[in-house]
Amino acid sequence: MDILWMIILALIAILVLKTVLVSVIFYCEIKSAQKRDPAAKSFLEIVLLYQGLHALVVYRLAHRLYRMRLYLPARYLSQVARFFTGIEIHPGAKIGRGLFIDHGMGVVIGETAVIGENVLLYQGVTLGGTGLAHEKRHPTIGNNVVIGAGAKVLGNIIVGDNSYIGANAVVIKDVPVNSTVVGVPGRVTKQDGKKIDVALDHSHVLDPIMQNIEELQKRIDKIENK
Ligand SMILES: CC(C)(COP(=O)(O)OP(=O)(O)OC[C@H]1O[C@@H](n2cnc3c(N)ncnc32)[C@H](O)[C@@H]1OP(=O)(O)O)[C@@H](O)C(=O)NCCC(=O)NCCS
């Protein structure tokens, strides 16, 4: 009986120690989650229950192994994390401080992806590659970027600081700083807080077919409202 109690106490001590360590090392990430998720009720809730944080903890270990060229154990760790969290972060990716992955299920971050500071990713986001070459083939995400649920950001492109990618957008071209991008393919609809009229703006022409459709739709609306 004594031994059983000792084992239980040891397990509790390990859990407490682990919680304290994660709280200290990942303080920035936990604070970022607390700030950006109104559903988060406490610091401890995030440490114990947020799979986005758990995936990040494992990623930091896996990334160290990857940098030591221990590719197989690094990949093994990331697959274990994927199994438990539904979030797949390749150990080769480079991730800055303060990343918050909300909900997380279905997030994929590719090997050569680079993520800046204080980025927010929702569930189903893919930072994916478009080619098979062994070169940088995944996006670079700037600081303070928010990427909405289900959005795909593909190829070696740059998403500028402070930008928003709308839910389910498919982004295949560079995004300027302070912009909002929505749709498939992604189009800039706002920049520096100002709405962009896609039909008039020629510096942001990303999809001429879509522009024509929108123009036609406006004319149909006009005729119907007569
Ligand atoms: C794009 C987004 C950031 C909003 O940006 P915003 O600057 O506030 O944009 P607005 O709401 O003013 O909308 C601007 C235009 O884009 C359209 N729009 C907004 N989000 C869109 C989206 N995801 N896909 C397509 N169009 C979208 C709006 O209908 C509006 O069109 P209009 O100008 O023809 O009326 C936001 O809509 C979004 O998608 N956020 C992601 C949130 C998310 O994934 N949450 C998951 C929680 S679990």
The ligand as an SDF file (V2000), in Angstrom:
LIG
                    3D

 48 50  0  0  0  0  0  0  0  0999 V2000
  -11.9060   38.3220  -43.1380 C   0  0  0  0  0  0  0  0  0  0  0  0
  -12.2440   38.6320  -41.6900 C   0  0  0  0  0  0  0  0  0  0  0  0
  -10.9630   38.7100  -40.8960 C   0  0  0  0  0  0  0  0  0  0  0  0
  -13.0430   39.9190  -41.5350 C   0  0  0  0  0  0  0  0  0  0  0  0
  -12.3480   41.0300  -41.8920 O   0  0  0  0  0  0  0  0  0  0  0  0
  -13.0660   42.4440  -41.8800 P   0  0  0  0  0  0  0  0  0  0  0  0
  -12.0540   43.4180  -42.2950 O   0  0  0  0  0  0  0  0  0  0  0  0
  -13.7380   42.6710  -40.5740 O   0  0  0  0  0  0  0  0  0  0  0  0
  -14.0810   42.2440  -43.0370 O   0  0  0  0  0  0  0  0  0  0  0  0
  -15.6340   42.5760  -43.0940 P   0  0  0  0  0  0  0  0  0  0  0  0
  -16.3690   41.7350  -42.1140 O   0  0  0  0  0  0  0  0  0  0  0  0
  -15.7850   44.0540  -43.0850 O   0  0  0  0  0  0  0  0  0  0  0  0
  -15.9330   42.0350  -44.5470 O   0  0  0  0  0  0  0  0  0  0  0  0
  -15.3520   42.5900  -45.7130 C   0  0  0  0  0  0  0  0  0  0  0  0
  -15.9030   41.8490  -46.8990 C   0  0  0  0  0  0  0  0  0  0  0  0
  -15.3460   40.5260  -46.9620 O   0  0  0  0  0  0  0  0  0  0  0  0
  -16.3780   39.5340  -46.9040 C   0  0  0  0  0  0  0  0  0  0  0  0
  -15.8630   38.4460  -46.0800 N   0  0  0  0  0  0  0  0  0  0  0  0
  -15.5530   38.4760  -44.7760 C   0  0  0  0  0  0  0  0  0  0  0  0
  -15.0230   37.3180  -44.4030 N   0  0  0  0  0  0  0  0  0  0  0  0
  -15.0020   36.5230  -45.4950 C   0  0  0  0  0  0  0  0  0  0  0  0
  -14.5530   35.2110  -45.7430 C   0  0  0  0  0  0  0  0  0  0  0  0
  -14.0130   34.4830  -44.7770 N   0  0  0  0  0  0  0  0  0  0  0  0
  -14.6540   34.7210  -46.9940 N   0  0  0  0  0  0  0  0  0  0  0  0
  -15.1890   35.4750  -48.0000 C   0  0  0  0  0  0  0  0  0  0  0  0
  -15.6360   36.7400  -47.8260 N   0  0  0  0  0  0  0  0  0  0  0  0
  -15.5390   37.2480  -46.5930 C   0  0  0  0  0  0  0  0  0  0  0  0
  -17.5660   40.2580  -46.2830 C   0  0  0  0  0  0  0  0  0  0  0  0
  -18.7790   39.6680  -46.6580 O   0  0  0  0  0  0  0  0  0  0  0  0
  -17.4050   41.6570  -46.8250 C   0  0  0  0  0  0  0  0  0  0  0  0
  -17.8720   41.6740  -48.1650 O   0  0  0  0  0  0  0  0  0  0  0  0
  -18.5570   43.0030  -48.7840 P   0  0  0  0  0  0  0  0  0  0  0  0
  -17.5060   44.0940  -48.7000 O   0  0  0  0  0  0  0  0  0  0  0  0
  -18.8880   42.6170  -50.1990 O   0  0  0  0  0  0  0  0  0  0  0  0
  -19.7260   43.2860  -47.9330 O   0  0  0  0  0  0  0  0  0  0  0  0
  -13.2020   37.6140  -41.0790 C   0  0  0  0  0  0  0  0  0  0  0  0
  -14.4390   37.6610  -41.7810 O   0  0  0  0  0  0  0  0  0  0  0  0
  -12.7050   36.1990  -41.0260 C   0  0  0  0  0  0  0  0  0  0  0  0
  -12.8840   35.4100  -41.9410 O   0  0  0  0  0  0  0  0  0  0  0  0
  -12.0690   35.8680  -39.8460 N   0  0  0  0  0  0  0  0  0  0  0  0
  -11.6620   34.5420  -39.5010 C   0  0  0  0  0  0  0  0  0  0  0  0
  -12.3380   34.1700  -38.2110 C   0  0  0  0  0  0  0  0  0  0  0  0
  -12.3180   32.6850  -37.9390 C   0  0  0  0  0  0  0  0  0  0  0  0
  -11.8220   31.8870  -38.6840 O   0  0  0  0  0  0  0  0  0  0  0  0
  -12.8870   32.3330  -36.8260 N   0  0  0  0  0  0  0  0  0  0  0  0
  -12.9480   30.9740  -36.4120 C   0  0  0  0  0  0  0  0  0  0  0  0
  -13.3800   30.9310  -34.9840 C   0  0  0  0  0  0  0  0  0  0  0  0
  -13.5720   29.2900  -34.4640 S   0  0  0  0  0  0  0  0  0  0  0  0
  1  2  1  0
  2  3  1  0
  2  4  1  0
  2 36  1  0
  4  5  1  0
  5  6  1  0
  6  7  2  0
  6  8  1  0
  6  9  1  0
  9 10  1  0
 10 11  2  0
 10 12  1  0
 10 13  1  0
 13 14  1  0
 14 15  1  0
 15 16  1  0
 15 30  1  0
 16 17  1  0
 17 18  1  0
 17 28  1  0
 18 19  1  0
 18 27  1  0
 19 20  2  0
 20 21  1  0
 21 22  1  0
 21 27  2  0
 22 23  1  0
 22 24  2  0
 24 25  1  0
 25 26  2  0
 26 27  1  0
 28 29  1  0
 28 30  1  0
 30 31  1  0
 31 32  1  0
 32 33  2  0
 32 34  1  0
 32 35  1  0
 36 37  1  0
 36 38  1  0
 38 39  2  0
 38 40  1  0
 40 41  1  0
 41 42  1  0
 42 43  1  0
 43 44  2  0
 43 45  1  0
 45 46  1  0
 46 47  1  0
 47 48  1  0
M  END
$$$$
